[in-house]
Amino acid sequence: MTLPLPQSHPALVVRSTRIQDPGDLVSLIPPGAEAPISWLRDGDGFVGWGTAAAIQTQGTARFEDAELWWSEVVRDAVVRSEVDLPGSGLIAVGSFAFAATSAAGGVLHVPATVVGRHHDVCWLTTVGTAAQLPATPALTAGAAPAPPVVADAYDGALTGEQWAGAVATAVGRIQSGALDKVVMARDVVVRSSTPIDPRHLLRNLSASYPNTWTYSVDGLIGATPELLVRRQKGLVTSRVLAGTIRRTGDDEHDLALAASLARSSKDLEEHEYAVRSVADALSPHCSSMNVPESPFVLHLPNVMHLATDVAGVLHEDVSSLTLAASLHPSAAVCGTPTLAARDLIAELEQMDRGRYAGPVGWLDADGDGEWGIALRCGALESPSQIRLFAGCGIVAGSHPSAELSESEAKLVPMLQALGCGAEGGRS
Ligand SMILES: C=C(O[C@H]1C=CC=C(C(=O)O)[C@@H]1O)C(=O)O
């Protein structure tokens, strides 16, 4: 669902004021709001709606063109902010296609209204122009949005069996020495007989997966556990994930599974490629870096991942968006070597990933911001149809049937939020 957006921008007038805690942020998004946005984790972050300015970009220049446009928006804006916290003042949210060849391109969008929270401080940002000063909206929590009435979930480009066959081909190519790792993804289409309300999905995702980043940008909705990059006052951090095991729901058994994940040579290898790709891409921008030698196990309600938090001190003034562009695509979503993996993905997946597995997040007027990798998500294709995606890192020791089951586990957050049940009744 891509809106027609103006490429130019008016000179923006931005005002952020401190407000009383308004409670659950998602329930403030008005019903039928134009362009609802969200970036929430553990109750902190922001929601927003309406469009003050926006740009769509395409192709290999999708990041650069967006960055150039943003520098002009920032240069011409008048900002008055009572709050100096991540997400306050002038911000843009964005999402960018995985592949330069995708028609999905990229979008940067300045919401007309933003309500944010950082610990115990809350704020309201309104954005207008000198000719049309921003109005202060009434912030009232709405009733719970109606859940979609889901008719069915269908296989996308490939059936599960065909996808497992493609994974087997990928394993063969890796074993023959053509590449070391490739991340293979698949898609599933969910249709509802009533409109799918993004607020319903956001409420469910943020309540069920509180330690992920719950996002909504230009019809792309999801809850990602992976932070591609955060830039805040000269410090840069990244949470790298790769290597997965499905949870059973039995705590004792899950602890034993977590221990086996931490020892699994197949998963450790898959993880090491992802960490190395992030560390290599960040190091030219940093004067010092901390890359832990071994990963920890991140527990989510549906799966557990091997995780490494990489940190660095920036030695140059590059924005969080430029950093995200230079980190994309990491080996958590593409592979090693990058170009060989990218070509194999194009050959075997038989679909356009769109903005799945691309950077999704926000940046402010100083270039600080947070960009996740758009995982555990769906792209609204019409008011009643959404395309879900899930992918798995493949190395020489991967088994196609285990990867198929891992991809099902990664679809669970969106299928549950849609009310489809764990396996989604695929037909
Ligand atoms: C590509 C996805 O997950 C990545 C992130 C964490 C673990 C992954 C894995 O174990 O394969 C993937 O690299 C996805 O969720 O679609």
Ligand as a Chemical Component Dictionary entry (heavy atoms), coordinates in Angstrom:
data_LIG
# 
_chem_comp.id                   LIG 
_chem_comp.type                 NON-POLYMER 
_chem_comp.pdbx_formal_charge   0 
_chem_comp.three_letter_code    LIG 
# 
loop_
_chem_comp_atom.comp_id 
_chem_comp_atom.atom_id 
_chem_comp_atom.alt_atom_id 
_chem_comp_atom.type_symbol 
_chem_comp_atom.charge 
_chem_comp_atom.model_Cartn_x 
_chem_comp_atom.model_Cartn_y 
_chem_comp_atom.model_Cartn_z 
_chem_comp_atom.pdbx_ordinal 
LIG C1  C1  C 0 15.522 -13.453 8.216  1  
LIG C2  C2  C 0 14.906 -13.539 9.386  2  
LIG O1  O1  O 0 15.565 -13.666 10.577 3  
LIG C3  C3  C 0 16.955 -13.399 10.663 4  
LIG C4  C4  C 0 17.176 -12.855 12.025 5  
LIG C5  C5  C 0 17.362 -13.675 13.105 6  
LIG C6  C6  C 0 17.626 -15.035 12.910 7  
LIG C7  C7  C 0 17.777 -15.545 11.663 8  
LIG C8  C8  C 0 18.079 -16.992 11.476 9  
LIG O2  O2  O 0 18.356 -17.681 12.460 10 
LIG O3  O3  O 0 18.014 -17.477 10.345 11 
LIG C9  C9  C 0 17.735 -14.693 10.445 12 
LIG O4  O4  O 0 19.052 -14.416 10.102 13 
LIG C10 C10 C 0 13.442 -13.477 9.504  14 
LIG O5  O5  O 0 12.912 -13.468 10.604 15 
LIG O6  O6  O 0 12.755 -13.397 8.448  16 
# 
loop_
_chem_comp_bond.comp_id 
_chem_comp_bond.atom_id_1 
_chem_comp_bond.atom_id_2 
_chem_comp_bond.value_order 
_chem_comp_bond.pdbx_ordinal 
LIG C1  C2  DOUB 1  
LIG C2  O1  SING 2  
LIG C2  C10 SING 3  
LIG O1  C3  SING 4  
LIG C3  C4  SING 5  
LIG C3  C9  SING 6  
LIG C4  C5  DOUB 7  
LIG C5  C6  SING 8  
LIG C6  C7  DOUB 9  
LIG C7  C8  SING 10 
LIG C7  C9  SING 11 
LIG C8  O2  DOUB 12 
LIG C8  O3  SING 13 
LIG C9  O4  SING 14 
LIG C10 O5  DOUB 15 
LIG C10 O6  SING 16 
# 
